[in-house]
Amino acid sequence: MTQSRKPPEAIDPLLFRFHLKTLRPLLEKWFKNKQVPQSILLCGTSGIGKNDVARELAKWFLCEKISLTQDLQDGFGFADTASEFTPHPCGNCSVCHQIQNDQALDFTSIGSADLSQSIKILDLRSVLETQGRSAHGGKFRVFLLPNAERMTIQAANSILKILEEPPRDWIFILTTTDPSLLLPTIVSRCHQCRLRPLPNDELKKMVDSPSLDHKKLQFALKLSGGSLTRLKVFLSESQFQHIELIERFFESPLKYYSELVDWASSGGPQALLLVDGLEAFTHELLSETAKNHPIDNPALKSHAKYAFRQLGSQGAVVEFWMNQTERLNQARLELTKPINRKLLIQDLVASWI
């Protein structure tokens, strides 16, 4: 348990309700059989709430009001838990509160709360040192590996060894944007569950307020790609101007190359915001092209024409955009490593020219 970790905010009820459409059949099956998989992989696009959902799953596994074991009884021989299925942890018992505040003895979130940092073998010390110990509360011990693609090869190999023969009452919940970024042997040992991107009508409910500029919201929604995190970033006053800078770069790459590189290399979350912005605009290009819709955004329309002149056919242009999407996914992973960020950003931005 990481004492210095800032407790995360509680999950948006609307967000959890949406993802329950995917999760509910699994939870019902596990509840009915009184048996849960010991390793679960939640995957899906960045920013849709995978880590928040994983924490809610941990609460559901450990909640004092939910029985997932056949022999969990009180001193009088009666299960002191709900006998009917519910997909929601109660949120009120001591365990639910402790998990939300990272204080539960049977719950461990592994790695830095800064998701740009890699997960090292040192971060697994609390897991390795207690391997084989049973749960303190009599149910399970739950370990969360958020953005598991951040694991170094040493950390990944250590987790793999545990997953091969996990202690009976241990559960691992891993999250990732792309299972192919993990060791195939880890993926093969996990029960995979893909969470869907959030539709625009759901996203609107989660961010809407009377003071929100409608035109700005529509622009941000179009670029969000179903990601709540990305939408919130794109809507923030401090970052919206930089999204516009990325947009201008698509229209005049040579003109804005240096400005974009300097901004993205200046530290903080800017490099990841650059990746998110490039990915969002690329997704819009691919989406409009796949639907045979005209590209309305003037900057993206200018880029598409330039790419066609350079590459000679629409098929070659689409292939270029798809390759760029893969490159952006790789860059997001590389940004968690101790590398020269400016060189990475220069290479990434130059690939569009």
Stockholm file with secondary structure:
# STOCKHOLM 1.0

chainA/1-353         MTQSRKPPEAIDPLLFRFHLKTLRPLLEKWFKNKQVPQSILLCGTSGIGKNDVARELAKWFLCEKISLTQDLQDGFGFADTASEFTPHPCGNCSVCHQIQNDQALDFTSIGSADLSQSIKILDLRSVLETQGRSAHGGKFRVFLLPNAERMTIQAANSILKILEEPPRDWIFILTTTDPSLLLPTIVSRCHQCRLRPLPNDELKKMVDSPSLDHKKLQFALKLSGGSLTRLKVFLSESQFQHIELIERFFESPLKYYSELVDWASSGGPQALLLVDGLEAFTHELLSETAKNHPIDNPALKSHAKYAFRQLGSQGAVVEFWMNQTERLNQARLELTKPINRKLLIQDLVASWI
#=GR chainA/1-353 SS CCTTCCCCCCCCHHHHHHHHHHHHHHHHHHHHHTCCCSEEEEECSTTSSHHHHHHHHHHHHHCTTBCCSTTCCCTTSSCCSBSSCCSSCCSCSHHHHHHHTTCCTTEEECSCSSTTSCBCGGGGHHHHHTTTCCCTTSSCEEEEETTGGGBCHHHHHHHHHHHHSCCTTEEEEEEESCGGGSCHHHHTTSEEEECCCCCHHHHHHHHCCTTSCHHHHHHHHHHHTTCHHHHHHHHSHHHHHHHHHHHHHHHCHHHHHHHHHHHHTSSTTHHHHHHHHHHHHHHHHHHHHHTTCCCCCHHHHHHHHHHHHHHSSHHHHHHHHHHHHHHHHHHHHHTTSSSCHHHHHHHHHHTTC
#=GC SS_cons         CCTTCCCCCCCCHHHHHHHHHHHHHHHHHHHHHTCCCSEEEEECSTTSSHHHHHHHHHHHHHCTTBCCSTTCCCTTSSCCSBSSCCSSCCSCSHHHHHHHTTCCTTEEECSCSSTTSCBCGGGGHHHHHTTTCCCTTSSCEEEEETTGGGBCHHHHHHHHHHHHSCCTTEEEEEEESCGGGSCHHHHTTSEEEECCCCCHHHHHHHHCCTTSCHHHHHHHHHHHTTCHHHHHHHHSHHHHHHHHHHHHHHHCHHHHHHHHHHHHTSSTTHHHHHHHHHHHHHHHHHHHHHTTCCCCCHHHHHHHHHHHHHHSSHHHHHHHHHHHHHHHHHHHHHTTSSSCHHHHHHHHHHTTC
//
